[in-house]
Amino acid sequence: MVVQSSKCYRSTTPAKLVDWSNQFLECRGSFWKKKSVRHFVLATAATNITAVNNIDQIEEERRRFAAFGIEYEVWGPEQLYERLRTSPATVHRF
């Protein structure tokens, strides 16, 4: 199972990345573990997601999630655009 968490913020910080990851991990044992989650995607509109300090934190989050057997991925605006550009109906609806 893949879980995606979407955050609509203009910018982010390493602390926010930790917080957003923790929101999932706090529910992992009580809810998500039963679902056999193997992949977590954090999608954000934050345009500074590729800042060096954020990239370093993303790598740290990947290591944290890997300890639970979960792949961790972050989609910023560019990745969201690439995934959604072929589906204008979805963009319009949501």
Protein Blocks (a to p, Z undefined) as FASTA:
>chain_A
ZZddddddfbdcfklmmmmmmmmmmmmmmmmmmnopabdcdddfbfklmgmklmmmmmmm
mmmmmmnopacddddfklmmmmmmmmmmlmmmZZ
